[in-house]
Amino acid sequence: MEVNPILLDAIFTDELLVISPATTVIIDQPWETITAAEKILLEKILVAIKQSLNSVTLIYQSSLDLARLAEKPRQVIYFGKSIKGIPIYEGVEANGVAVVASENLCDLSKNEEARKKLWQALKKQFL
């Protein structure tokens, strides 16, 4: 049975919504080991780019590996050890994913200059 195209247009009049994957935040230590001060820093960073802990996907990886992600995000913010080929505090594209990498939250919380560099990279990527 063939469906009349006119009927098809009449039945499906709503546009489809495309929901893009949430921004993914990858940390290099388990969430339980993150201190309260580091969690506050992360929340402040996310608020600055108009996100929150509830609006992002938070993942623990001891070392950044985009291939291990179940769903390919559009954007990743990585807090952890340096990764070959991904400079810190610069927005780059890796495997079709926009990535901003930073040192881990513990080190970042103690380094004001690094926080400024991260902010510049995040502004270019997100705002």
GITA-V456824 format. One record per residue. N is the residue number from 1. RES is the residue in one small letter. SS is DSSP state (H for helix, E for strand, C for the rest). OMEGA is omega in radians with two decimals (999 if undefined). Layout:
n:N res:RES ss:SS omega:OMEGA
n:N res:RES ss:SS omega:OMEGA
This chain:
n:1 res:m ss:C omega:-3.12
n:2 res:e ss:C omega:-3.13
n:3 res:v ss:C omega:3.11
n:4 res:n ss:C omega:-3.12
n:5 res:p ss:H omega:3.12
n:6 res:i ss:H omega:3.09
n:7 res:l ss:H omega:3.14
n:8 res:l ss:H omega:3.10
n:9 res:d ss:H omega:-3.13
n:10 res:a ss:H omega:-3.11
n:11 res:i ss:H omega:-3.06
n:12 res:f ss:C omega:-3.09
n:13 res:t ss:C omega:-3.12
n:14 res:d ss:C omega:3.04
n:15 res:e ss:C omega:3.10
n:16 res:l ss:C omega:3.06
n:17 res:l ss:C omega:3.07
n:18 res:v ss:C omega:-3.14
n:19 res:i ss:C omega:-3.14
n:20 res:s ss:C omega:-3.13
n:21 res:p ss:C omega:3.13
n:22 res:a ss:C omega:2.99
n:23 res:t ss:C omega:-3.14
n:24 res:t ss:E omega:3.06
n:25 res:v ss:E omega:-3.14
n:26 res:i ss:E omega:3.10
n:27 res:i ss:E omega:-3.04
n:28 res:d ss:C omega:3.06
n:29 res:q ss:C omega:-3.13
n:30 res:p ss:C omega:-3.11
n:31 res:w ss:H omega:-3.10
n:32 res:e ss:H omega:-3.11
n:33 res:t ss:H omega:3.12
n:34 res:i ss:C omega:-3.12
n:35 res:t ss:C omega:3.11
n:36 res:a ss:H omega:3.13
n:37 res:a ss:H omega:3.12
n:38 res:e ss:H omega:3.09
n:39 res:k ss:H omega:3.11
n:40 res:i ss:H omega:3.10
n:41 res:l ss:H omega:3.13
n:42 res:l ss:H omega:3.11
n:43 res:e ss:H omega:3.12
n:44 res:k ss:H omega:3.11
n:45 res:i ss:H omega:-3.12
n:46 res:l ss:H omega:3.11
n:47 res:v ss:H omega:-3.13
n:48 res:a ss:H omega:3.11
n:49 res:i ss:C omega:3.08
n:50 res:k ss:C omega:3.07
n:51 res:q ss:C omega:3.05
n:52 res:s ss:C omega:3.08
n:53 res:l ss:C omega:3.14
n:54 res:n ss:C omega:-3.08
n:55 res:s ss:C omega:-3.14
n:56 res:v ss:C omega:2.99
n:57 res:t ss:E omega:-3.10
n:58 res:l ss:E omega:-3.07
n:59 res:i ss:E omega:3.02
n:60 res:y ss:E omega:2.97
n:61 res:q ss:C omega:-3.14
n:62 res:s ss:C omega:3.06
n:63 res:s ss:C omega:-3.07
n:64 res:l ss:C omega:3.08
n:65 res:d ss:C omega:-3.10
n:66 res:l ss:H omega:-3.13
n:67 res:a ss:H omega:-3.13
n:68 res:r ss:H omega:-3.13
n:69 res:l ss:C omega:-3.12
n:70 res:a ss:C omega:3.12
n:71 res:e ss:C omega:-3.11
n:72 res:k ss:C omega:3.11
n:73 res:p ss:C omega:3.02
n:74 res:r ss:C omega:-3.05
n:75 res:q ss:E omega:3.10
n:76 res:v ss:E omega:2.93
n:77 res:i ss:E omega:-3.07
n:78 res:y ss:E omega:3.06
n:79 res:f ss:E omega:-3.13
n:80 res:g ss:C omega:-3.11
n:81 res:k ss:C omega:3.10
n:82 res:s ss:C omega:3.13
n:83 res:i ss:E omega:3.14
n:84 res:k ss:C omega:3.10
n:85 res:g ss:C omega:3.11
n:86 res:i ss:E omega:-3.13
n:87 res:p ss:C omega:3.10
n:88 res:i ss:E omega:3.10
n:89 res:y ss:C omega:3.05
n:90 res:e ss:C omega:3.03
n:91 res:g ss:E omega:3.12
n:92 res:v ss:E omega:3.05
n:93 res:e ss:E omega:3.11
n:94 res:a ss:E omega:-3.13
n:95 res:n ss:C omega:3.11
n:96 res:g ss:C omega:3.14
n:97 res:v ss:E omega:3.07
n:98 res:a ss:E omega:-3.05
n:99 res:v ss:E omega:2.94
n:100 res:v ss:E omega:-3.12
n:101 res:a ss:E omega:3.14
n:102 res:s ss:E omega:2.98
n:103 res:e ss:C omega:-3.08
n:104 res:n ss:C omega:-3.05
n:105 res:l ss:H omega:3.14
n:106 res:c ss:H omega:-3.14
n:107 res:d ss:H omega:-3.14
n:108 res:l ss:H omega:-3.12
n:109 res:s ss:H omega:-3.11
n:110 res:k ss:C omega:-2.98
n:111 res:n ss:C omega:-3.09
n:112 res:e ss:H omega:3.13
n:113 res:e ss:H omega:3.10
n:114 res:a ss:H omega:3.12
n:115 res:r ss:H omega:3.10
n:116 res:k ss:H omega:3.12
n:117 res:k ss:H omega:3.11
n:118 res:l ss:H omega:-3.14
n:119 res:w ss:H omega:3.12
n:120 res:q ss:H omega:3.13
n:121 res:a ss:H omega:-3.13
n:122 res:l ss:H omega:3.11
n:123 res:k ss:H omega:3.13
n:124 res:k ss:H omega:-3.05
n:125 res:q ss:H omega:-2.95
n:126 res:f ss:H omega:-3.04
n:127 res:l ss:C omega:999
